[in-house]
Amino acid sequence: MNRKATINTVLVVLGPDLVRPERPMQSALLERAVSLAKARGCVLELFHVCHDANLGAGLFADDDRQVLKRKRLLDHDATRLAELAARLGEEQIDVNYEVRWDHPRTDAILRKIADARPDLVMKQARDHRYLFGIRTNTDWELGRRSPANVWLVNERIRGIDRIVAAVGNDFGDPADITTSADYELLRAASTVANSLRAAIFPVNAYQLPTPPQLLAGIGATSVAPTSMQQALREQTFRQHSGAVRAVASYFDIDRDNVRIREGQPNVVIPQVARSVEADMIAMGAKTIGRLERLVRSLTFEPVMAGTDCDILIVREGDASQVPDAVPKPLRGEPKYDLNKALTWPQAVFDSPAQVARQSAISCELRNRILQAWEYDIRAEMLAESEGGTVKDIDAGTLDEIEAAKARLEQQGPDGPSPADRPTA
């Protein structure tokens, strides 16, 4: 049996703050996605949902001018993703990308998951405040409705060294301490751990069963003798410890890493995560509706709300809730072939000044394009001076390149403001 989960495609969901040209690799989300891609050889599918409320609804929503404005926004953000894909390509990572106009954001992501069929979805973690199972957000909805496993990345965590895996915490049948879902969870956690060289700490929260005397009705209000409770506690601990360690042994996890605690999972799991200084918590999740959250015990959302770790949500084999597809969704196209621009800039841009004006492209990449342009001109001038083929060289372009570089230097290392996108 395969002890590692297969990861061929990873869908990386980028928020607006990551669709920007300057130093995108500083994001923990992208750093972890790149580390996983290098370790597993998987394809990264970059995805961004583009939407502007001013252009998304109303009487004139399908007006040609409105559609044109949407397309301008899409193409602008697609150009930024094209640069990010080019940067990752330089690291020998296989990358695809898409910018799609869609709303609401959660449904848009779920539709993309249904289309791309990734093995894993990665996204920045957002606010997870919990209010009696009523309040919700995109992270929770993905955890409950995605057909693929979901990795929510906390930007404050800089690396993954210790993973807490919640095993045997489904109290559906007391006789089954661990189930096949626990094997799938540890298989997924082990794949991440092996890729990032992290240690796994399986944690199991148990609750004492009701003593037989109470079940028989000898005294519904009486308290079981202390000795009986202690014997029951020791027996329950041994049963859970043996079951969880058997699963851990299958995945070559050190038995000393197993943690068995009495209590509710949504309390025990965060406690253990803090005690071992975990960077990630791996948990299972089933598809449930909002009304169900009011009447059944929940673990996934409260644990997310009570920790600052990355969360790996391993979906159980129930039917996911994917919204209806959008016919012919509007997609963005990058304005320029950036890979070609780095090798033959004059075939992509009309002038150096045009390069300098491209706010969707980072200052760093614009400078590299200008340097490539300058190199081409000087190489042709040198070849001509050494008796080579005489070409129509416009030496004045060198002055334009210097002026374009000066303009970029005035903008500073961070380039223009993120608010430089086309306006509605």
Phi, psi and omega in degrees: 000140181286121181272358180240139177285146178276125176234103178258325182227132177241122176272118181254110182272120183256129174277171181303328181289342178262348177270069179215151193279335191272121173048052182293338183288355175285349178290133176298325178301310182289325177300316181288323177297318179294316179300318179294318181296321179291323182284324186257345183071027184270164179272136174262127177251102180280134183221135178225131176267120180254131179198141175229121184302330181290342182245006190257349184204178178106179185297326184253028184299326182259013176297144183304322180292323177294316179298320179296320178295319176300317182296324178296317177297315180299314183293324177299311182289328177295325177297321178294320177292328177298321177294317179299319178296322179294320178298315180291326177298328177293340177265016177064037177252133179281119188229136166239163179207156177208137171244124186231137175276118183197162181193146354290165189299316182299314179296323179298317179294318179297322177295320178295320178299318179295325180286312187278336182050055180286160174277339182208143175246130177242138183206152173294138175283143180244193181298128184240031179300139189247131181226086174054030177073007183265310183292142182222170176204179185299319181300313180295318181296320177295319179299326182268334190245345183291137174283348180248159175298149184235131177247112178263119188262125174272118185295343180279345179268120186270344179198159181251107179247330182226131181240124173267125181247119182281109187241138174067036182252014175264116186267026181298318180224110183302335181287337181255090180292316175240152181228180178298331178297327178292324176294319178294323179295313180291331176296316178293316180296322180293325178298316178293315182299315180293326180290325184252005179058050180252160176262148180250136177239096177294134179234137179229128176257126180238157175235142182293133175291161178290131180302147182303325182298321180289323178297327181281355177083018180295332180184090186296335181258356182281162178254132180298143179306149182302318181298321179293318178298319180295317179297320179294320179296316180295319179295316180296320179298315181297318180298312181292318180299315180296318182294315183289321179293330177294317177294317180298319180299324179301328181258018177058037177266133181304127181300333179290345178278347182287135178239121178245122183225144175276133178143181179283140182303320183290350174259315184293316185299310177298324179298313180294321179301318179290322184292326180263003181057052182288148175259342181216146171240127176257127184220157173269159178208141176248161176283121175222157178272172182294325179294324179298329181296339182275343188239358180230157180290131181245147177237316188304304185293313179298324178295316177301319182290334186261007181225163176246023181272167161296152178236124173255114182260114181261111186288136175274162192283047176257173183287125178277163182250097181256126181293164180299146180289153176266122179293128178049063180297148179282126183239154178270151176234134179297144182291330187223153173277098187288328177297318178292324182297332180283341181250334181212069188300323182292346176274347183252321183245149181282331183202160174301326179297324178295323177298315183296332184277354186280087184291341178285348181251141183295155176300322180300312182290323177298321177295321179295322178294316179296322178294321177296321178296314179297318179300317180299315181295314182292326177295321178292321178295320179294317179298321180292321180293336179265017175091013180282187181296131180282125179242163178279086184263125178263094182296338179296341178296332178298322177294321178296323179295316179298320179294321179293320178297320180296321179296319179293322180295327178292331180288337181088170185295336182268358176069199181288168179295149175300344181275021184272008179293156176304140183268158179287000000 
